[in-house]
């Protein structure tokens, strides 16, 4: 597994842990260093790249949790 994939997997797991603990996408964005973006008004937050990145991380992490986690065992 490349360093980039390992870093993304780590971010995915952190985002999933926070989401399962009840954190909002804004709170997750702030935890990942996007404080400025997390404080945007709702209309700007909806189209913010930080929000899109967090949504993708959470979505991909939930997918791994629900069915794709076995693929991690096959990675060389």
N, C-alpha and C positions, 0 to 999 in steps of 0.2 A: 504494500500500500504506500502510495506516495505521501510525502509530508503534507501536501495540499489537501489530499483526501482525508488524511488523519485529522487535520485542523478543522475541516468542514464537519466531519463526524463529531468531533468534540463540541463544536458550536451547536450542532443539531441536538446533541444530548443535553447540553445546558439549557437550550431554548425549550426543549420538551419538558425537562424537569420543572422549569419555571411555569410553563403553561399548565401542567398537571397540578401544580401547587396553587393555581388560580390567578397567575399574573396575566395582565393584558398584553397585547402586542406592543403597546407604548412602553410598558414597564420593561419588557424584554429588550426593546430597542435601546432604552436608557442604560440597561445593564451591559449592553454591548458597546457602549461609548457613543451612542447617538443621542445624547442629552438634548441637543438643540432641536433635532428633528422631533423628538418625543414631546416637545413643548409647543409644537405648531398648532394652530387652530385646526379644527376638524376638517375643513374643506381642503387645506393644504396637506394635512396628514394623509388624507385618502390617496393622494397622488405622489407621495414622497417615496423616494427610492429606498430609504431605510425601512419603511413599512413593508414594501414589497419584499425586501430581503428577509425580514423577520417572518413574514407570512410563508415564504418558500421554505425557510428553515424548519418552521413548525410543521408544515405540511409534509415535508420529506421525512422528518423525524417520526411523525405519527405513522407514516407508511412503513418505515423500518420497524417500528414497534409492533404494528399489526400483522405484517406478513413478510417483509423483506429481511428481517434480521438474520435469517439463516444464511443469506448470501455473504454476510461478514465472515462466516466460518470458512468459506471457500476462497476468500481473497488470499492471494499469495504475496 
